[in-house]
Amino acid sequence: MSCSSSSGSDEDDEGFDSYRKGGYHAVRVADHFAAGRYIAQRKLGWGQFSTVWLAYDTHTSSYVALKIQKSAPEFVQAALHEISVLSSIADGDPSNSKCVAQLIDHFKHTGPNGQHLCMVLEFLGDSLLRLIKYNHYKGLPLNKVREICKCILIGLDYLHRELGIIHSDLKPENILLFSTIDHSKDPCRSGLSPILERPEGNINVGVTSLIEKRLKRRARRAVAKISLKRDSIGGAGEPPKSARNIDEIDVRCKIVDFGNACWADKPLAEEIQTRQYRAPEVILKAGYSFSVDMWSFACIAFELATGDMMFTPKGGGQGFSEDEDHLALMMELLGKMPRKIATAGAQSKDFFDRHGDLKRIRRLKFWPLDKLLIDRYKFSEKDASEFSEFLLPLLDFAAENRPTAQQCLQHPWLNCKESTPNEMRNESSVEKVNIGVSNLKIKVGK
């Protein structure tokens, strides 16, 4: 979950049953934490492991995001890991300039359901997913895509090269704008006065609002049946009348949510990344390194520019799995996977024959990236060519060939210079000598 987000998680609710021993801590508006330093204001969202609240920091007179972990031992362990990662990030970035969310404080809080680890993070704005939705899945102007890409790459360069950390779950939900799209929802910009005392008759909003939320969700679902679907071609639909001009939105952003992050030399899990942003080596269980984040980054850049996810695999009932469909979609866009790579993973035999062909999906419909951008998304030939040249090296099936975040930051497309073919590749070969850590290959599992 986007732990410091103002967006919150409005797709579902956390459920009554989760407020029990070992589960969530029930919070009321104006509840005090850390000996009165932090005062709860309103709920921002929730995740599988935690709820997140807007809180007022009485020491600094500022708003923060308060993440309260479930109390069961496995959630405490997950929180301790996240705190260790976030502490490393904060220690190495005292000027808070690396486009990564900052941990401000952490502490324990005892409640009826047990002892909860709490993290205090800087308050940030809406997620990139919220921005994509706000723009009705139509694709952002390329100058905005460039700005966002630069921020993400600064963050990834810091994580990878300076700290040796793999985020491992990069997606639009986990990148937050500095501020809210709607300024009236930003507690700082809106001039909101903090709630310091409990309102009269205030009851446990963390639980009792769930009924109201469920009713609202049913209404949303009814509307959603006639609204724009995520995978629609080109993203039709008019913006709401009250919509702000996209050009006016500040798109500076930060990477958040380090619950699944790991140090490159201490991988946590074999299966990482959210499905649509998952790299081929993860599907094949062929080991992974920093370059998995670069694959996810390319998928995000495409989604920002087009409004559609780059890969939306489907599985079940068609004689092949979601994994196999995902690999087929990759090859339809990027060309056939080299046999050596296709057959090298622990899971390869489930999908490929010894020739490197998919076992159950035999006919692929190739649609190269530049043609897709022109034909489906109406890019000009120049824009399609330049954007493809930026993205395609990041989508190399050979993970070790993908450029690093540092190399991407020098790319002509980001810096609006005229690009020459393979310019970035030539730079890569020189810089790889200097950035040995980026090529560290991790074997997980067998």
Number of C-alpha atoms within 10 A of each C-alpha: 20 25 34 33 31 27 22 23 20 11 10 12 17 19 11 13 10 15 17 15 16 20 20 28 26 18 21 20 23 20 17 17 18 13 8 11 14 25 28 27 24 17 21 22 25 23 17 12 21 25 26 28 29 27 29 25 20 14 9 9 11 15 23 24 28 32 27 27 28 30 27 17 12 12 19 19 13 16 26 17 17 19 20 11 21 23 17 15 22 17 12 14 15 10 8 13 13 23 25 26 27 24 20 15 14 19 12 15 17 12 14 12 17 17 20 26 23 25 24 24 23 19 25 26 25 26 30 24 21 19 23 20 16 16 22 20 28 24 22 20 13 16 13 19 19 20 16 22 23 21 23 26 23 20 21 28 24 21 22 23 17 12 16 19 25 25 25 29 23 29 25 23 23 20 29 33 25 20 24 24 24 14 13 12 16 19 21 15 12 11 10 11 9 19 16 16 12 15 11 6 6 10 14 12 14 20 19 11 12 16 13 9 15 14 10 11 16 11 11 13 12 10 11 11 9 8 11 15 14 14 14 13 14 16 19 13 12 10 15 10 6 6 12 14 9 15 11 8 15 15 25 17 26 26 27 28 22 26 20 19 22 19 17 21 14 11 21 14 12 16 16 20 21 13 17 16 26 23 28 25 23 19 23 24 19 23 22 26 27 30 29 28 26 27 25 23 24 20 25 28 24 20 24 28 24 25 27 24 19 20 20 15 17 14 13 9 7 11 9 15 17 15 18 23 22 22 23 27 20 21 18 18 21 17 16 18 21 13 14 12 17 27 22 16 19 16 16 20 16 16 23 20 15 13 12 19 18 23 15 17 17 8 9 14 11 16 16 14 21 21 17 16 23 16 14 11 19 14 18 12 14 11 16 20 17 19 21 19 22 21 21 16 21 25 25 18 22 17 24 18 17 25 25 25 26 18 17 25 19 13 19 17 19 19 13 11 9 9 16 10 9 12 12 19 16 10 15 19 12 10 15 17 11 9 14 10 16 22 18 16 17 15 14 17 12 9
